[in-house]
Amino acid sequence: MKQKSLTDVCVISKDSVFISRIKIFSQNSNISFEYRASPYCKSTANMYLIDKNQLESFLKGKPKSSTLKFIVYGDQNDIARSFNAGCTDFLKDPWNNEELEARISKALNVQKNQINWNKLLLSQKNISTGNLSADISIEEYIILKKLIENKNEPVPREVLLYSLWRNQNENSRVVDMHISNLRKKIEILRKHDNSCCGRIKTIRSYGYMII
């Protein structure tokens, strides 16, 4: 008989700071966690969150036929190696709680924190109205969620950037790139239903707002 999973995510890491952050996050999340220092410890969790330093040992102990879901935590230099190893997703440092929740929920195929913007529904996977939907990235989800939560109020560009990376580098154009992508996807939905939602307005020299 197959043993029933008792937890959502098994965290495999020896990094005490990383584990402490996950434990703080878990206090306000519906996602359940367990913690292991060794990748060889058996777990019945639905997926794994693995420190980059434990990835090689984890892969050696994983059955070849296994389709286990796992997210790797590391930095920019570990992304290609992790996806080549078959990871489900990658959590890049620096990260924040919203990104962590979104990536885990997406990997577990759990629709959480769904938000309505008029007739448009925002989830961690897509924006949709009626039978039409457009896929969005984790970063786009975080930005649009922040804008909708502050509807009709301008959100500083630096706040959006900080929500993504905990970094307030004013020279970064990453927010503008994600806003541009979101606008294109929203307009596709608006062509089919002009009343489904409003638009993202640029507040010159300040930021963006939902109207």
C-alpha positions in Angstrom: 0.0 0.0 0.0 1.3 3.4 -0.9 2.1 5.6 2.1 0.1 8.8 2.2 2.1 12.0 2.0 2.0 13.9 5.3 3.7 17.0 4.0 3.8 19.1 0.9 7.5 19.9 0.8 10.7 18.3 2.1 13.5 20.8 2.5 17.0 19.2 2.1 19.7 21.6 3.3 22.4 22.1 5.9 22.1 25.9 5.6 20.7 27.0 8.9 19.9 30.5 7.6 18.0 29.2 4.7 16.1 26.7 6.9 15.3 29.5 9.4 13.8 31.6 6.6 11.6 28.7 5.4 10.4 28.0 9.0 9.4 31.7 9.4 7.6 31.6 6.1 5.8 28.4 7.0 4.2 30.0 10.0 1.9 32.0 7.7 1.5 29.5 4.9 -0.9 26.6 4.2 2.1 24.7 2.7 3.5 22.1 5.1 7.2 21.4 5.4 9.6 18.9 6.8 13.4 19.3 7.1 16.2 16.9 6.3 20.0 17.5 6.4 20.7 14.4 4.3 19.3 13.8 0.8 19.4 10.0 1.5 16.6 10.3 4.2 13.4 8.9 2.8 10.4 11.2 2.8 6.8 10.9 1.7 6.5 14.6 0.8 4.9 15.6 -2.5 8.0 17.5 -3.6 11.5 18.6 -2.5 13.2 21.9 -2.1 16.9 21.2 -2.4 20.0 23.3 -1.6 22.3 23.4 -4.6 25.1 21.8 -2.5 22.9 18.7 -1.9 21.7 18.3 -5.5 24.4 15.9 -6.6 23.8 13.5 -3.7 20.1 13.8 -4.1 20.3 12.8 -7.8 22.5 9.8 -6.9 19.9 8.4 -4.5 16.9 9.2 -6.7 15.5 6.1 -8.6 16.1 6.5 -12.4 12.4 5.9 -13.1 11.3 8.5 -10.5 9.3 11.5 -11.5 9.8 13.3 -8.3 9.2 17.0 -8.3 12.0 19.1 -6.9 13.0 22.8 -6.8 16.6 23.7 -6.5 17.8 26.7 -4.4 21.0 28.4 -5.5 22.4 31.4 -7.4 22.7 32.4 -11.0 25.5 30.0 -11.8 23.5 26.9 -10.7 20.4 27.5 -12.9 21.6 25.6 -16.1 23.0 22.7 -14.1 19.8 22.3 -12.1 17.4 22.3 -15.1 19.7 19.9 -17.0 19.4 17.7 -14.0 15.6 17.7 -14.4 14.5 20.1 -11.7 10.8 21.3 -11.7 11.8 24.9 -11.0 14.6 27.0 -9.6 14.6 29.4 -6.6 17.3 32.0 -7.1 18.9 34.0 -4.3 17.8 36.6 -3.4 14.2 35.5 -3.0 11.1 36.6 -1.0 8.1 34.9 0.5 5.7 35.7 -2.4 8.1 34.1 -4.9 8.6 31.0 -2.7 4.9 30.5 -2.3 4.2 31.0 -6.0 6.9 28.6 -7.2 6.0 25.9 -4.7 2.3 26.2 -5.4 2.9 26.1 -9.2 5.0 23.0 -8.9 2.4 21.3 -6.7 -0.3 22.4 -9.1 -2.1 24.2 -6.3 -4.1 27.3 -7.2 -3.7 29.7 -4.3 -4.1 33.4 -3.8 -6.5 33.8 -6.7 -7.4 37.5 -7.2 -10.1 39.1 -9.2 -9.6 42.3 -11.2 -13.1 43.1 -12.5 -13.8 39.9 -14.6 -10.2 38.9 -14.9 -8.8 36.2 -12.6 -5.2 36.3 -11.6 -3.5 33.0 -10.4 0.1 32.0 -10.1 -0.1 30.3 -13.5 -2.1 32.7 -15.7 -4.6 35.5 -16.1 -7.9 34.5 -17.5 -11.4 35.7 -18.4 -14.1 33.3 -19.5 -12.6 30.6 -21.6 -9.6 32.6 -22.6 -6.3 32.7 -20.6 -2.7 33.8 -21.0 0.2 32.2 -19.1 2.3 34.5 -16.9 5.7 34.1 -15.2 6.2 34.1 -11.4 7.6 37.6 -11.7 4.6 38.9 -13.7 2.3 37.3 -11.1 4.1 39.1 -8.2 4.0 42.5 -10.0 0.4 42.3 -11.1 -0.7 41.1 -7.6 1.0 44.0 -6.0 -0.7 46.5 -8.5 -4.2 44.9 -8.0 -3.8 45.0 -4.3 -3.2 48.8 -4.6 -5.8 49.5 -7.3 -6.2 53.2 -8.2 -3.1 53.9 -6.1 0.3 54.5 -7.8 2.9 51.9 -6.8 6.6 53.1 -6.9 8.8 51.3 -9.4 11.3 50.7 -6.6 8.6 48.9 -4.5 7.8 46.5 -7.4 11.6 45.9 -7.9 12.0 45.2 -4.2 9.0 42.8 -4.3 10.9 40.8 -6.9 14.5 40.8 -5.7 14.7 42.6 -2.4 16.9 45.0 -4.3 16.2 48.7 -5.0 18.6 49.2 -7.9 17.0 52.1 -9.7 19.0 51.5 -12.9 17.4 48.1 -13.4 14.8 47.8 -16.2 13.5 44.4 -15.2 10.2 45.9 -13.9 9.6 47.7 -17.1 10.2 44.6 -19.1 7.7 42.6 -17.0 5.1 45.4 -17.2 5.5 45.5 -21.0 4.8 41.7 -21.2 1.8 42.0 -18.9 0.3 44.8 -21.0 0.6 42.7 -24.1 -1.2 39.7 -22.5 -3.9 41.9 -20.9 -4.6 43.5 -24.3 -5.1 40.0 -25.8 -7.8 39.3 -23.3 -9.3 42.8 -23.7 -9.7 42.3 -27.4 -12.1 39.4 -26.6 -13.8 41.3 -23.8 -13.1 45.0 -23.4 -14.8 45.1 -20.0 -12.8 42.3 -18.5 -10.4 44.6 -16.7 -8.7 48.0 -16.8 -5.1 48.8 -17.8 -1.7 49.4 -16.3 -0.9 53.1 -16.4 2.6 54.5 -16.3 3.1 57.3 -13.7 6.0 59.2 -15.1 9.2 59.2 -13.0 7.4 57.3 -10.3 5.9 53.9 -11.1 2.7 52.2 -12.2 -0.9 51.8 -11.2 -4.0 49.8 -12.1 -6.9 51.8 -13.5 
